[in-house]
Amino acid sequence: MKKQLSLFFSLLVLACSLASCSEGETYGDKKEKERNAIDDFLRDSAFNVIDEATFVNQGQQTFADRRQFVYLDRKGVYMQIVRPGCGDYIADGEQVNVLCKYTEYNILSKSFLSSNISSSRYYDKMLVSRTNATYTASFTFGVMYSTYGASVPAGWLAPLPYIKVGRQTSDDAEIARVRLIVPHTQGHASASSSVYPCFYDITYQRER
């Protein structure tokens, strides 16, 4: 009887160990799932990925009618500049309040997460500073601020060297609009901790 109980408990421990191993997921596994999700999203959306050399040769622009996204190698971010914006670039040494309208989509779970487009008068506000080629920012108001806190995802700052951040002062002066595929390493704390990529559609304009 004792031998039978001992064997039973040994088999039980082994079964639990095997179940734990099969259910466990390493960080490497999660990164691979993220990579596969991004690849599937690019393919299913029929996006055309170009490298930075092609982007530069095109005058640092992407062509939305060709469904182009440039892959920013150092950041791992995919960027499509829908509109380059009006006004001026953020100058070196400048600190400016930037107003954003956006939608956020979880590529891994294929679900919308957050947005502020329900009201034409409602924006997310971030205080952006530039020092040489480095941009830093903090949210001070809005849905992103209330959902994820003051820290701005690094991916949101990736377009700033390439877009003008001004205000619409005439019918043909359109504010900047960018689409981004942001991996967890360039995302907010929730994306970073859970390892999922997001797709963003964002406009950028200066506060008055």
C-alpha positions as a LaTeX table, in Angstrom:
\begin{tabular}{lrrr}
\hline
Residue & $x$ (\AA) & $y$ (\AA) & $z$ (\AA) \\
\hline
Met1 & 0.00 & 0.00 & 0.00 \\
Lys2 & 2.80 & 2.42 & 0.90 \\
Lys3 & 4.58 & 1.61 & $-2.34$ \\
Gln4 & 1.38 & 2.25 & $-4.29$ \\
Leu5 & 0.86 & 5.61 & $-2.58$ \\
Ser6 & 4.48 & 6.56 & $-3.17$ \\
Leu7 & 4.16 & 5.70 & $-6.86$ \\
Phe8 & 0.88 & 7.62 & $-7.09$ \\
Phe9 & 2.37 & 10.79 & $-5.59$ \\
Ser10 & 5.47 & 10.47 & $-7.78$ \\
Leu11 & 3.30 & 10.27 & $-10.89$ \\
Leu12 & 1.21 & 13.20 & $-9.64$ \\
Val13 & 4.31 & 15.37 & $-9.15$ \\
Leu14 & 5.59 & 14.38 & $-12.59$ \\
Ala15 & 2.25 & 15.22 & $-14.21$ \\
Cys16 & 2.16 & 18.62 & $-12.51$ \\
Ser17 & 5.73 & 19.32 & $-13.61$ \\
Leu18 & 4.95 & 18.43 & $-17.23$ \\
Ala19 & 1.81 & 20.58 & $-17.18$ \\
Ser20 & 3.78 & 23.49 & $-15.77$ \\
Cys21 & 6.42 & 23.14 & $-18.48$ \\
Ser22 & 3.83 & 22.98 & $-21.26$ \\
Glu23 & 1.92 & 26.00 & $-19.95$ \\
Gly24 & 4.98 & 28.10 & $-19.14$ \\
Glu25 & 6.02 & 30.72 & $-21.68$ \\
Thr26 & 9.45 & 32.30 & $-21.77$ \\
Tyr27 & 10.22 & 35.89 & $-22.73$ \\
Gly28 & 11.77 & 34.51 & $-25.91$ \\
Asp29 & 8.50 & 32.72 & $-26.71$ \\
Lys30 & 6.54 & 35.94 & $-26.17$ \\
Lys31 & 8.90 & 37.91 & $-28.42$ \\
Glu32 & 8.53 & 35.30 & $-31.16$ \\
Lys33 & 4.73 & 35.51 & $-30.88$ \\
Glu34 & 4.96 & 39.29 & $-31.13$ \\
Arg35 & 7.22 & 39.08 & $-34.19$ \\
Asn36 & 4.85 & 36.62 & $-35.87$ \\
Ala37 & 1.85 & 38.82 & $-35.06$ \\
Ile38 & 3.54 & 41.85 & $-36.64$ \\
Asp39 & 4.50 & 39.85 & $-39.74$ \\
Asp40 & 0.93 & 38.57 & $-40.08$ \\
Phe41 & $-0.46$ & 42.09 & $-39.63$ \\
Leu42 & 1.84 & 43.49 & $-42.32$ \\
Arg43 & 0.96 & 40.68 & $-44.72$ \\
Asp44 & $-2.80$ & 40.71 & $-44.06$ \\
Ser45 & $-2.90$ & 44.50 & $-44.43$ \\
Ala46 & $-0.86$ & 44.33 & $-47.66$ \\
Phe47 & 1.59 & 46.91 & $-46.35$ \\
Asn48 & 4.76 & 47.50 & $-48.35$ \\
Val49 & 7.81 & 47.76 & $-46.06$ \\
Ile50 & 10.74 & 49.87 & $-47.26$ \\
Asp51 & 14.15 & 50.32 & $-45.64$ \\
Glu52 & 15.59 & 53.59 & $-44.35$ \\
Ala53 & 17.82 & 54.05 & $-47.40$ \\
Thr54 & 14.76 & 54.01 & $-49.68$ \\
Phe55 & 12.97 & 56.33 & $-47.25$ \\
Val56 & 15.83 & 58.85 & $-47.46$ \\
Asn57 & 15.97 & 58.60 & $-51.26$ \\
Gln58 & 12.26 & 59.42 & $-51.34$ \\
Gly59 & 12.88 & 62.63 & $-49.41$ \\
Gln60 & 12.08 & 61.11 & $-46.00$ \\
Gln61 & 8.50 & 60.42 & $-46.96$ \\
Thr62 & 6.29 & 57.38 & $-47.41$ \\
Phe63 & 3.55 & 57.05 & $-49.99$ \\
Ala64 & 0.26 & 56.06 & $-48.41$ \\
Asp65 & $-1.25$ & 55.22 & $-51.81$ \\
Arg66 & 1.48 & 52.57 & $-52.13$ \\
Arg67 & 0.78 & 51.42 & $-48.56$ \\
Gln68 & 4.40 & 52.09 & $-47.64$ \\
Phe69 & 5.81 & 51.75 & $-44.14$ \\
Val70 & 9.45 & 52.46 & $-43.41$ \\
Tyr71 & 11.15 & 50.18 & $-40.91$ \\
Leu72 & 13.21 & 52.24 & $-38.45$ \\
Asp73 & 15.89 & 49.69 & $-37.67$ \\
Arg74 & 17.27 & 51.15 & $-34.42$ \\
Lys75 & 13.84 & 51.36 & $-32.84$ \\
Gly76 & 12.10 & 48.40 & $-34.44$ \\
Val77 & 9.18 & 50.71 & $-35.30$ \\
Tyr78 & 7.31 & 50.71 & $-38.61$ \\
Met79 & 6.18 & 54.21 & $-39.66$ \\
Gln80 & 3.90 & 55.57 & $-42.36$ \\
Ile81 & 3.79 & 59.35 & $-42.76$ \\
Val82 & 0.29 & 60.01 & $-44.07$ \\
Arg83 & 0.73 & 63.80 & $-43.87$ \\
Pro84 & 4.09 & 65.49 & $-43.11$ \\
Gly85 & 2.37 & 68.38 & $-41.35$ \\
Cys86 & 2.41 & 72.14 & $-41.52$ \\
Gly87 & 4.26 & 74.84 & $-39.61$ \\
Asp88 & 7.71 & 74.07 & $-38.25$ \\
Tyr89 & 9.71 & 71.14 & $-36.95$ \\
Ile90 & 10.31 & 71.08 & $-33.21$ \\
Ala91 & 13.54 & 73.02 & $-32.85$ \\
Asp92 & 16.61 & 71.99 & $-30.87$ \\
Gly93 & 16.22 & 73.27 & $-27.31$ \\
Glu94 & 12.49 & 73.83 & $-27.72$ \\
Gln95 & 9.79 & 72.63 & $-25.36$ \\
Val96 & 6.26 & 72.51 & $-26.76$ \\
Asn97 & 2.83 & 71.15 & $-25.89$ \\
Val98 & 1.69 & 68.74 & $-28.61$ \\
Leu99 & $-1.96$ & 67.74 & $-29.01$ \\
Cys100 & $-2.72$ & 64.30 & $-30.41$ \\
Lys101 & $-5.77$ & 62.47 & $-31.72$ \\
Tyr102 & $-5.24$ & 58.73 & $-31.87$ \\
Thr103 & $-6.54$ & 55.19 & $-31.99$ \\
Glu104 & $-4.71$ & 52.22 & $-30.44$ \\
Tyr105 & $-5.03$ & 48.61 & $-31.63$ \\
Asn106 & $-3.47$ & 45.52 & $-30.03$ \\
Ile107 & $-1.98$ & 43.56 & $-32.92$ \\
Leu108 & $-1.51$ & 40.39 & $-30.89$ \\
Ser109 & $-5.06$ & 40.12 & $-29.54$ \\
Lys110 & $-6.58$ & 41.85 & $-32.60$ \\
Ser111 & $-8.57$ & 44.26 & $-30.45$ \\
Phe112 & $-8.95$ & 48.02 & $-30.10$ \\
Leu113 & $-7.60$ & 49.27 & $-26.77$ \\
Ser114 & $-8.17$ & 53.01 & $-26.54$ \\
Ser115 & $-8.95$ & 56.14 & $-28.54$ \\
Asn116 & $-9.81$ & 59.80 & $-28.12$ \\
Ile117 & $-11.50$ & 60.40 & $-31.46$ \\
Ser118 & $-15.07$ & 60.33 & $-30.11$ \\
Ser119 & $-15.02$ & 64.11 & $-29.60$ \\
Ser120 & $-13.57$ & 66.59 & $-32.09$ \\
Arg121 & $-12.55$ & 68.86 & $-29.21$ \\
Tyr122 & $-10.84$ & 66.22 & $-27.08$ \\
Tyr123 & $-7.08$ & 65.68 & $-27.37$ \\
Asp124 & $-4.28$ & 63.98 & $-25.53$ \\
Lys125 & $-1.62$ & 66.49 & $-24.55$ \\
Met126 & 2.08 & 65.77 & $-24.18$ \\
Leu127 & 4.89 & 68.11 & $-23.26$ \\
Val128 & 7.74 & 67.46 & $-25.71$ \\
Ser129 & 11.35 & 68.58 & $-25.32$ \\
Arg130 & 14.13 & 68.31 & $-27.89$ \\
Thr131 & 17.86 & 68.31 & $-27.09$ \\
Asn132 & 19.96 & 67.79 & $-30.21$ \\
Ala133 & 18.49 & 64.66 & $-31.81$ \\
Thr134 & 16.86 & 63.39 & $-28.60$ \\
Tyr135 & 13.15 & 63.84 & $-27.93$ \\
Thr136 & 11.55 & 63.29 & $-24.53$ \\
Ala137 & 7.92 & 63.74 & $-23.53$ \\
Ser138 & 5.33 & 63.29 & $-20.81$ \\
Phe139 & 1.57 & 63.09 & $-21.08$ \\
Thr140 & $-0.16$ & 65.78 & $-19.06$ \\
Phe141 & $-3.77$ & 65.15 & $-20.04$ \\
Gly142 & $-5.97$ & 62.73 & $-21.94$ \\
Val143 & $-6.93$ & 59.10 & $-22.42$ \\
Met144 & $-3.34$ & 57.82 & $-22.68$ \\
Tyr145 & $-2.48$ & 59.72 & $-19.50$ \\
Ser146 & $-5.45$ & 58.31 & $-17.58$ \\
Thr147 & $-4.97$ & 54.78 & $-18.96$ \\
Tyr148 & $-1.20$ & 54.29 & $-18.90$ \\
Gly149 & 0.26 & 57.22 & $-16.95$ \\
Ala150 & 2.50 & 60.14 & $-17.84$ \\
Ser151 & 5.21 & 58.19 & $-19.69$ \\
Val152 & 4.95 & 58.59 & $-23.46$ \\
Pro153 & 5.72 & 55.45 & $-25.50$ \\
Ala154 & 9.04 & 55.88 & $-27.27$ \\
Gly155 & 7.31 & 54.81 & $-30.47$ \\
Trp156 & 5.16 & 57.94 & $-30.38$ \\
Leu157 & 8.31 & 60.07 & $-30.53$ \\
Ala158 & 9.90 & 58.21 & $-33.46$ \\
Pro159 & 8.14 & 60.36 & $-36.14$ \\
Leu160 & 9.12 & 63.74 & $-34.66$ \\
Pro161 & 12.37 & 64.20 & $-36.65$ \\
Tyr162 & 10.38 & 63.77 & $-39.87$ \\
Ile163 & 7.17 & 65.76 & $-39.34$ \\
Lys164 & 6.28 & 69.41 & $-38.85$ \\
Val165 & 4.28 & 70.10 & $-35.72$ \\
Gly166 & 2.19 & 73.20 & $-36.34$ \\
Arg167 & $-1.45$ & 74.25 & $-36.50$ \\
Gln168 & $-3.86$ & 74.38 & $-39.39$ \\
Thr169 & $-4.07$ & 78.02 & $-40.43$ \\
Ser170 & $-5.54$ & 77.49 & $-43.90$ \\
Asp171 & $-7.58$ & 74.89 & $-45.79$ \\
Asp172 & $-4.51$ & 73.42 & $-47.48$ \\
Ala173 & $-2.33$ & 73.40 & $-44.34$ \\
Glu174 & $-2.94$ & 69.95 & $-42.87$ \\
Ile175 & $-1.57$ & 68.83 & $-39.52$ \\
Ala176 & 0.78 & 65.85 & $-39.35$ \\
Arg177 & $-0.70$ & 62.36 & $-39.36$ \\
Val178 & 1.30 & 59.18 & $-38.84$ \\
Arg179 & 0.58 & 55.45 & $-38.57$ \\
Leu180 & 2.88 & 53.33 & $-36.43$ \\
Ile181 & 3.49 & 49.70 & $-35.62$ \\
Val182 & 5.13 & 49.80 & $-32.19$ \\
Pro183 & 6.76 & 46.72 & $-30.60$ \\
His184 & 6.59 & 46.24 & $-26.83$ \\
Thr185 & 10.14 & 47.58 & $-26.40$ \\
Gln186 & 8.97 & 50.99 & $-27.68$ \\
Gly187 & 5.51 & 50.89 & $-26.13$ \\
His188 & 3.89 & 51.85 & $-22.83$ \\
Ala189 & 4.34 & 49.92 & $-19.60$ \\
Ser190 & 1.41 & 47.58 & $-20.22$ \\
Ala191 & 2.67 & 46.57 & $-23.66$ \\
Ser192 & 6.20 & 46.21 & $-22.33$ \\
Ser193 & 5.26 & 43.97 & $-19.42$ \\
Ser194 & 2.84 & 41.79 & $-21.38$ \\
Val195 & 4.91 & 41.79 & $-24.60$ \\
Tyr196 & 2.43 & 42.87 & $-27.26$ \\
Pro197 & 2.72 & 45.23 & $-30.26$ \\
Cys198 & 0.32 & 48.07 & $-31.04$ \\
Phe199 & $-0.83$ & 49.81 & $-34.19$ \\
Tyr200 & $-1.45$ & 53.54 & $-33.83$ \\
Asp201 & $-3.00$ & 56.18 & $-36.06$ \\
Ile202 & $-1.97$ & 59.57 & $-34.61$ \\
Thr203 & $-2.17$ & 63.27 & $-35.50$ \\
Tyr204 & 0.23 & 65.82 & $-34.05$ \\
Gln205 & $-0.34$ & 69.57 & $-33.69$ \\
Arg206 & 0.94 & 72.37 & $-31.49$ \\
Glu207 & $-1.19$ & 73.80 & $-28.77$ \\
Arg208 & $-2.14$ & 77.43 & $-29.27$ \\
\hline
\end{tabular}
